[in-house]
Amino acid sequence: MTRIVLASSSPRRRELLARVGIRFTVVEPPEDQAPPPGMCADLAVQLLARQKALAVAQTQPEGTFVIGADTMVIGPRGPMGKPGTPAKAREMLASLRGCRHTVLTGICAIAAPEGAEALGVSRSAVRMRTFSDADLDAYVASGEPLDKAGGYAIQGGASDFVEAVGGRLDTVVGLDVAMALRMLTEAGYPVPLPAAPDVPLAPPRPVRRPLTTVRTPQRV
């Protein structure tokens, strides 16, 4: 029986893939690895997605198709990982304030256990408004930025910081669903898959700190 496995620990990716109505299971991959030094971001994000997909695919029976993904924020000084600490999160967000930056999501689909592969990268541009130090400190204090690439979640409390998005919103959230489905087809998935229009952001979750009125990011 043909099945789809999402190699991800991210609840955001699970939600995005579930919205198109396909059935899949989740298997968490090993911890993220660092790309080779000097590798360009476009290749690095695809390599990391492939590492995740391949690690899970090798544990799955034939007839399984595995999707792996990795998201990278490219700030003014280059790629930005997950901050891990409040101080680093504040530094990252301060560098993005009032600026435009790029978000890349690499996607890999593999026919398990070591069959055909398909790789791709999706790119979106994000422009942040000039938010106040008070809003920045409140968001960092919430703890949400600590495990997010670039120190923010566009579908969470940071939605108020985002002024405009150019490209697909789901790329910024963590999975370009249309590309993921296309990669499955290119890897040999035998069943027709649904079309995946750009996925709108879910309504912002309630926050535990005072912020200005949440606004829906506009297109650029």
N, C-alpha and C positions, 0 to 999 in steps of 0.2 A: 504494500500500500504506500503510495506517495505521500510524504508528509513534509511539512516545513518546520524548521527549528530556528528560532531567533537566538543567536549567540550574544546575549547582552544581559547585564545586570540593571539596565536603566528602565525604570518604570515609564519614562517618557517615550522611549522607543516602543515599548510594548503597547502603550495606548495608541500611538500613531498607526502602528500596523493593524491593530484590532479594528480601527475605524473603517477600514476598507472592506471588512466583512470576511476575511479569509481566516481559516483555522490554522493555528500554529501552537507549538509548545516552546518553552523557554529553557535553555540550558546556559548557565552562567559560564563564561570563559575564564581562563586564568587571569591573574592581575595584568594590567596594562604593562607593556614593555616600551622602552624608549627607542625611537627610531635611530638609525646610524647617524653619527654627527655629520653635519654638512648636507644632509639630504634635503631637497626642496620640500616645502610643505605639502604640495599636491601629491607627490609620491609618498611622503611619509604617512599621510592620513590613510592612503590606500593600503600601504604595507601593514599598518596597525589593524585595519579592518580585516585584512587577509589573515593575519596571525590569529585573531579571535575566531574567525570562521573556521580556519583549518584545525585549530586545537579542538574545537567541538566536533567538527566533521569526522575526525579520526576515531571518535568514540561512538559514532552512529552507524546503524545498519544501512545497507544499500537500499536505495529508494527514498532516502532522506535528502532534502536540500536545506543547506544551512546559510543563513544570512548573518554577516558580521558588519559592524559599523563603528566608525570612530569620528569624533568631531573635534575640530581644532579652531581656536580663535586666533586670528592674526592681528595683533595690535600694532601700535606705532613703532615698537622695537622688535617686532617679529612674533613668532608663535608664543602663545600664552597657554600654560597648562592649567591644572586645578590649583587654586591657591593654598588650600590646606590650613592656613592660619588666618585669623582676622586681619592682621597687619598686612599680609600679602594680598588678601582680597581687597582691602581698601586701596592699596597701591595700584592694583590692576584696574579697578573701576575708575580711579582718579585719572589714569592715563587714557581711558576710553571716553571720559566725559567731554561732551561737546565735539566729538570727532566721529568720523566714519571709519569703520573697520570691516574686515572680511571674516566670514565664517565658512569653513570647509567641512563637509562630511564625506568621508570615504566609505564606500560600500563594496562588499565582496559577497558573492553567492557561489557556493560550492556544492557539487553533487557528491554526497558522502559515499564511501569514506575518503577517497582521494581522486575524485573524478574531475569532470570539466569545471572550469572556474570562469567567472566574469567579474571584472573590476570596474569601478567608476568613481568619480568624485563630483560632488555638487557644490556650487559656490553661491553664496548670498552676501549682499552688502548690508550692513546695519549702521544707522546713524543715531547716536545718542544725543539727547538734549543736554544742556548745561544744568544739571540738577545740583541742589544745594549740598553743602557739607553735612547738614543735619539729616537730609534724606539718605545720603551715603552712609553715615554712621548708623542710622536706624536699620538700613538694609543689611549691613555687615553684622550688626548685633543679632539679627534674626537667625543667623547661622546658615541660611540658604546658600550663600555664595561659596562656601568652603569646598564643596565637592563638584563644582560646576566649571567647565572649561571657560576661561576668561573671567571667572568670578561672578557670573550672573545667569539667571534662568529667565528667558524671555517670556515663558508661559507662566512664570510665578511673580514674585514681588518686584522684579526688575522690569516688568512690562511698562511701568510708568516712566522708566528712564529712556525707553526707546522711542525715538521720534519718527523713524521711517525704516522700511526694509525694502531692499531691491533684490528680487529673486524669490525663492520659495521659503515660506515661513517654517515649514517642517524641517528644512535643512538646518536652520538655526536651533530648532528644538532638539534635533539629534538624528533624524532619519528622513531623507528624501524618499517618500514612499513610492512615488512613481518610478524613480530610478531603481529602487529595491526590487520592484516587481519586474522591471525590464531585465535586471541582472539575473533574476531567477529564470526567466525565459531563455536568456542567452546561455545559461548554464545547463539548459536542457529540461527544465520543468515541463512536463508533458500536458498539463491541464491548463486551459485558458484562464487567465487571471483578470480580475476586474480592472477597469480604468481607475486611476487615482488622481483626481483633481487636487489642486493645492489644498492642504488641510488647514482650515481656520483654527486659530488659537482657541482653546477652551476658555470660558469665563475665568478671570483671575480668582485665585483662591483667597479666602479671607486671610488678612495679615494681622500680625500681633503687635504692630507698631504704627504710629501715625505717619502716613505718607500723603502726598497730594493726590487728587482725584486720578484714578487709573484711566488711561486713554488707550484706545486701540491703535497700535502702530499703523502708519499709513505707508503706502507704496511709494517708492522712488524710481 
